[in-house]
Amino acid sequence: MNVKRIRTIGLVAVAAIVLAACGNLKNSSFGSTSSSTTTTGTKTTTTTGTADSEFYQGVIKNGRYRTSKSRGVVVSQNDNVMNLKSFESGLLDVSKKVFPTSKYVFQEGQYLSSSTVENWLGRKSSSNSEGLNPENNGKKDPNTRNPIYLQQLEEQDYMVQNGSKLSLGGVTIGLGMNSVDYYTKVEYGATYETDISTTELTAQGKKMANTVLQRLRQRSALKNVPIVLALYKQSSNDSLVGGDMIAYAVSKNGSTSISNWTSLNWKNYVFPATSESKNSGANSNDESDFSQFKSHVQNFFPNLSGVTANAHYKDKSLSKLSVNITTKFYSETEIISFTQYLATAAKRYLPSGVPVEITVKSANGDIQSFLARTAKGSSYYTHVFSDQGDD
């Protein structure tokens, strides 16, 4: 089994989620414009500041954003990048239930190194006693082999301000569990699949979470802080959306085991539905609204390769809509006109009361324009990307 570091798209994705709208340092109680900045010798710790209470402030140390020590380490079988984005944003949403943005500052994981995470993601063996995945039983049949259950593991730290200092207030650990384990019977051979039921991956995830908790408690810095353990069900490689957060638990007062878990009814769907992606849990009105939007957009600009959306649901209610549009045209004037039309059509047809993001890309993947609206907003922010510079 190979463990690898995935591309930097994860860092970009989570930075955008955590630090969105964080340019206003004047709103930070611990930002660089605040007198509460921590200075020890020549070392200075500040925060990014925030312009929106929905987002965490991030930690800046010595003038640089504090990056994770282990982000991007995953087992190599699953190649759906949507899982990474969905996993990290889901972890943030779970963390907000325990560590509110008004009281905590976000810090990328600092306690689990890349080598530690690599060992934990590996199979248990004579050379890796810390492996959380079961040892290889030597079988190749999909139904009798021991699959890789744990695909990725993510650490997020949450800091609190004590006077002029930041100290650790809690930690969230996410366990990304495979719903499908991909494997080969011989090196470079054909790929086979072992399907893993939600019941099985949940049971395995809870067992692994308790092992992780016990290991974390052995570290002096993590001995007594609250620790959130969250389980994420990864989608398959051919899925057009990421997976789902399925459960979380909170360990307080230094406890080393968890028995009480809170189930999460969070789902991701793709609009319009495909034969592989059934939307039986999505609201039909939401899908109908998107269909009207898509129809009008395609009638207005026929040179489109595709109009799809990722719909995020919590407890059967739409919580966010991410629309993706691929164009066949490259004229800047066309993009400007199209973006203006999108802002009008989205306001008219797409569901209100939820955040909406619309990304327009060319056929080769270049982002041409972007539109966004907050849950409370009525109008869309728009931006057209140009290669011509600022004239």
Order of alpha helices (4+ residues) and beta strands (2+ residues): beta-alpha-beta-beta-beta-beta-beta-alpha-beta-alpha-beta-beta-beta-beta-alpha-beta-beta-beta-beta-alpha-beta-beta-alpha-beta-beta-beta
